[in-house]
Amino acid sequence: MLVRRVPTLGRAVRPTDDLRPLSALVAALRRFRPHIVHTHTAKAGALGRAAAVLARVPARVHTFHVHLRQGYFSPAKTRLVIQAERGLAAVTDRLVAVGCSVRDDLLAAGIGRPGQYAVVPPGTTPRPHLPGARRHASSSAFRTTASPWPRSDGSPGSSGPTGSWRWPARCAAPFRPPDS
């Protein structure tokens, strides 16, 4: 996999400065011609999805990792982010939420439609004693090729705050079609 840095892409939102990384992303996508663009984080996700639309990438996916109202942005910025995300959701094929509560928060804010969402369980901290775990060279974090999810009963799923293997069913329950 080839990874290219976009040196002009910074964390701060500066509309005039953000045109450079947007045009760089559009140019890169037009050269590469991917079938799908999957973005993460607020600003890179917004620029990546906008670039994917401009470059006519057929499928666009965005993952939300945190609650919008968690205090990451000021109240005024949160309102702007919600407005922007509503527009971006309209041009995004699939929205992924890390946890049901993140999805529910986004839907309550009018971002996307229930059918657009896929929910993945929040991860747990990888355990350094798992096979395949190793300390990452640039930090004290551990990276692992083994599943970081504890398995007390042999089933896939977390025994942490999300519960057990029943977690996906509880998560999807509010969105089941009514019985006919």
KOLNU-365366 format. One record per residue (C-alpha): x, y, z; chain. Coordinates in Angstrom, 1 decimal, decimal comma. Layout:
N
REC  px  py  pz  unit
REC  X  Y  Z  A
...
END
This chain:
180
REC  px  py  pz  unit
REC  0,0  0,0  0,0  A
REC  1,3  3,4  -0,9  A
REC  0,9  6,1  1,7  A
REC  1,3  9,8  0,7  A
REC  1,3  12,6  3,1  A
REC  -0,6  15,8  2,4  A
REC  1,7  18,3  4,1  A
REC  -0,8  21,2  3,9  A
REC  -3,5  19,3  5,7  A
REC  -3,5  20,5  9,3  A
REC  -6,0  20,1  12,2  A
REC  -7,2  23,7  12,4  A
REC  -10,1  24,6  10,1  A
REC  -9,0  27,5  7,9  A
REC  -11,2  27,6  4,8  A
REC  -8,7  29,4  2,5  A
REC  -5,8  27,2  3,6  A
REC  -7,9  24,1  3,3  A
REC  -8,3  24,6  -0,4  A
REC  -4,7  23,4  -1,0  A
REC  -5,1  20,0  0,6  A
REC  -8,6  19,6  -1,0  A
REC  -7,2  20,2  -4,4  A
REC  -4,2  17,9  -3,7  A
REC  -6,6  15,2  -2,6  A
REC  -8,8  15,6  -5,7  A
REC  -5,8  15,4  -7,9  A
REC  -4,5  12,3  -6,1  A
REC  -7,9  10,6  -6,3  A
REC  -8,2  11,4  -10,0  A
REC  -4,8  9,8  -10,6  A
REC  -5,4  6,8  -8,4  A
REC  -9,1  6,3  -9,4  A
REC  -10,2  4,3  -6,3  A
REC  -13,5  2,5  -6,1  A
REC  -14,0  3,6  -2,5  A
REC  -12,8  6,3  -0,2  A
REC  -13,1  5,6  3,6  A
REC  -12,4  8,5  5,8  A
REC  -12,0  9,1  9,6  A
REC  -11,8  12,2  11,8  A
REC  -13,8  15,4  11,4  A
REC  -11,6  17,6  9,2  A
REC  -9,8  14,9  7,1  A
REC  -13,2  13,2  6,8  A
REC  -14,8  16,3  5,5  A
REC  -12,0  17,1  3,0  A
REC  -11,7  13,4  1,9  A
REC  -15,4  13,0  1,2  A
REC  -15,6  16,4  -0,6  A
REC  -12,6  15,4  -2,7  A
REC  -14,2  12,0  -3,4  A
REC  -17,3  13,7  -4,6  A
REC  -15,3  16,1  -6,8  A
REC  -13,2  13,2  -8,2  A
REC  -16,3  11,1  -8,8  A
REC  -15,3  8,2  -6,6  A
REC  -18,2  5,8  -6,8  A
REC  -18,4  4,8  -3,1  A
REC  -17,8  7,0  0,0  A
REC  -17,7  5,8  3,6  A
REC  -17,0  7,7  6,8  A
REC  -16,4  6,4  10,3  A
REC  -17,4  8,4  13,4  A
REC  -15,3  7,5  16,4  A
REC  -16,7  10,0  19,0  A
REC  -19,8  11,7  20,0  A
REC  -20,3  15,1  18,4  A
REC  -21,5  16,6  21,7  A
REC  -18,6  15,2  23,8  A
REC  -17,0  18,6  24,2  A
REC  -14,3  18,1  21,5  A
REC  -15,5  21,3  19,8  A
REC  -16,9  24,5  21,3  A
REC  -20,8  24,8  21,1  A
REC  -20,5  27,2  18,1  A
REC  -18,1  24,9  16,3  A
REC  -20,3  21,9  17,2  A
REC  -23,2  23,5  15,4  A
REC  -21,1  24,2  12,3  A
REC  -19,8  20,6  12,3  A
REC  -23,3  19,2  12,6  A
REC  -24,4  21,4  9,6  A
REC  -21,4  20,3  7,6  A
REC  -21,9  16,6  8,5  A
REC  -25,6  16,7  7,5  A
REC  -24,5  17,9  4,1  A
REC  -21,7  15,4  3,9  A
REC  -23,9  12,5  5,0  A
REC  -26,1  13,2  1,9  A
REC  -23,2  12,4  -0,4  A
REC  -21,8  9,5  1,7  A
REC  -22,9  6,0  0,9  A
REC  -22,2  4,4  4,3  A
REC  -21,7  5,9  7,7  A
REC  -19,9  3,8  10,4  A
REC  -20,4  4,5  14,0  A
REC  -18,1  3,2  16,7  A
REC  -20,8  2,1  19,1  A
REC  -24,6  2,4  19,2  A
REC  -24,5  5,6  21,3  A
REC  -22,4  7,4  18,7  A
REC  -24,9  6,3  16,0  A
REC  -27,8  7,4  18,2  A
REC  -26,2  10,8  18,9  A
REC  -25,6  11,4  15,1  A
REC  -29,1  10,4  14,2  A
REC  -30,5  12,7  16,9  A
REC  -28,5  15,5  15,3  A
REC  -30,0  14,8  12,0  A
REC  -26,9  13,3  10,4  A
REC  -27,7  10,5  8,0  A
REC  -30,5  8,0  7,9  A
REC  -30,7  4,9  10,0  A
REC  -30,2  2,7  6,9  A
REC  -26,9  4,4  6,1  A
REC  -25,3  3,3  9,4  A
REC  -23,2  0,3  10,3  A
REC  -22,2  0,0  13,9  A
REC  -19,0  -1,5  15,1  A
REC  -18,2  -2,2  18,7  A
REC  -15,8  0,1  20,5  A
REC  -12,3  -1,5  20,7  A
REC  -10,6  -2,3  23,9  A
REC  -7,0  -1,6  24,7  A
REC  -4,8  -4,3  23,2  A
REC  -3,2  -6,5  25,8  A
REC  0,6  -6,8  25,6  A
REC  0,5  -10,4  26,7  A
REC  -1,5  -11,5  23,6  A
REC  0,4  -13,4  20,9  A
REC  1,4  -11,0  18,2  A
REC  1,5  -7,9  20,4  A
REC  4,5  -5,7  20,1  A
REC  5,4  -2,2  21,4  A
REC  5,0  0,4  18,6  A
REC  8,4  2,1  17,9  A
REC  7,0  5,6  18,1  A
REC  4,9  5,3  21,2  A
REC  4,2  3,3  24,3  A
REC  1,1  1,9  22,6  A
REC  0,8  -1,7  21,7  A
REC  -0,1  -2,9  18,3  A
REC  -1,3  -6,5  17,8  A
REC  -2,3  -8,8  15,1  A
REC  -4,3  -10,9  17,6  A
REC  -7,8  -9,8  18,6  A
REC  -7,7  -7,5  21,5  A
REC  -11,3  -8,6  22,6  A
REC  -11,4  -10,7  25,7  A
REC  -13,1  -14,0  25,1  A
REC  -14,4  -15,5  28,3  A
REC  -16,9  -17,9  26,7  A
REC  -15,4  -18,5  23,3  A
REC  -17,8  -16,2  21,5  A
REC  -16,8  -13,1  19,6  A
REC  -17,5  -10,0  21,5  A
REC  -16,4  -7,9  24,4  A
REC  -16,9  -8,6  28,0  A
REC  -16,3  -4,9  28,7  A
REC  -18,9  -2,1  28,8  A
REC  -20,6  -3,2  25,6  A
REC  -21,5  -6,5  27,0  A
REC  -21,2  -9,9  25,3  A
REC  -21,9  -11,4  21,9  A
REC  -25,4  -10,2  22,3  A
REC  -24,3  -6,6  21,9  A
REC  -24,8  -6,4  18,1  A
REC  -28,4  -7,6  18,5  A
REC  -29,2  -5,1  21,2  A
REC  -27,6  -2,4  19,0  A
REC  -29,7  -3,2  16,0  A
REC  -33,0  -3,8  17,9  A
REC  -34,4  -0,3  17,5  A
REC  -34,0  -0,5  13,7  A
REC  -35,6  -3,8  13,0  A
REC  -38,5  -3,6  10,6  A
REC  -41,9  -4,0  12,2  A
REC  -43,4  -7,5  12,1  A
REC  -46,0  -7,9  9,4  A
END
